[in-house]
């Protein structure tokens, strides 16, 4: 049984939905040694999130950002938590809705994603900075 856990950093990105599958794979060469298993990816932040979705058409990521921006307004007068800026409380809500982790099957040394699936890093702050992920790979 293989059990590997490592922390990696994502480069700072602007607010939006970013495909990071390749960036994660580059930093996890051990994946190639697992024939059957699971990769769990966890983000250590409360104002950013992870999800799986369309990896081919970039307009899907743009539409995600548009939907969340329109649905959860930055300047809602009822938000009390605003000491870190008007984008902070909306970022917490978006992160809670989407979640802080994804788990993906591993088969024959590769992520067993659907043909059109990829891992999205969802930056909900205007200037979120460097983000940390914990990758836990288990399998045989």
N, C-alpha and C positions, 0 to 999 in steps of 0.2 A: 504494500500500500504506500502510495506517495502522498506526502502532505507538504506543500510548499506555501509559505505565506511571505509576501513582501509588500512594502509600501513604495508607491511610485508617485511622482509629481507630474501633474499636467501643466503645460505652459499656460500663463494667463491668456484668457480669451475675452472678447467683447461679449456683451449680453446676447444670448441666443442659444440655439440648439446645434451642437457640434458633433460630428461623427468622429469617434475616437477609437474605433475597433483596431485599426492598424497601429496606433500609438501604444495601445495596451499590449498587443501581440509582440511588438518590437521589444518591449521591456519584460516579456515573459517567455524566453526561449525554452524554458522547461516544459512548456505545453506540449512540445513535440514528443516528449517521452511518455506521455499518458495515452493509453489505448482506450480506456473507458473512465469517465469521471465527470466532475463538475468544477466549473470556475465560478467562484462567487466574487463579485466586484462591489465594494462598499466605498461610498464617498464620506469623508470625515468633515462634512460641513452642513450647516443648517440653512444655507441660502443658495444651494446648488443641488442638483439631483441627477439621477441616472434613469434611463429608460431604453427599451429596445423598440426600434421602428425602422421605417423605410431607409434603405442605404443608397438608393440609386438617384432619385430625383431630389435635388436640393430645395425645390419649392416646398416640399413637405416640411422641412425644418423651418423655413420662413413662415409657413402657415401655422406651425406650432407656436412660434414666438408671437405672431399676430393674435392668435386666439387667446393665449395667456395674458398678453398685455391688455387686450380689450376686456377680458373677463375679470381680471384682478387689477383694478386701477391703482396707480402709484400715489395718487393724490386724494385718496378717499378720506374725508374729514373725520371718519369714525375710528381710524387707526390711532392708537395711543403710542405704540412702539415706533418711534421715528428718530431716536437719538443718533442713529447711524445713517440717516438719510431717508428720503421718501421711498426709495426702492427696497429698503430692508424688510419691512413687514410683508409687502407683497412677495418678496423672494422667499421668505419663510413659508408662506402659504403655498406657493407653487411647488416648493421642494417637498412639502408634506403630501400634496396631492400626487405627485409623480413618484416619490419614494427615494430612498437613499441606497438602494442596492438592486443588482440584477444577478441571477444565477443562470448559467448557460451550460448545457451538456457538452462534454468533450468526447469526441469519437475519433480514434486513429490519429491522435496528435493535433486535431483541429477543433475549433469551435463548431458545434453542430447547430448552426444558425440556419434559418430559412434562407432561400435564395435572395430575398430582398431585405433581410434584416441586418441591422448594425447597432452598435452600442452608441447611444447619444449621451454626451455630457451636456447638461442643461445649466447654463450659467444664467442665473436670475438677477444678479446685481449688475449695475452699470460698470463697475470696476471691482470685480470680485478678487482679482489677484491669482496667485498660484494656488492650485487645489490639489489635495492629497487623496489618493485612492489606496485601499487595502485590497490586494489580490490574494485570494485563498484558493489554491488548486488542490483538489483531492482526487485520487483515482488510482488506477493500476496500470 
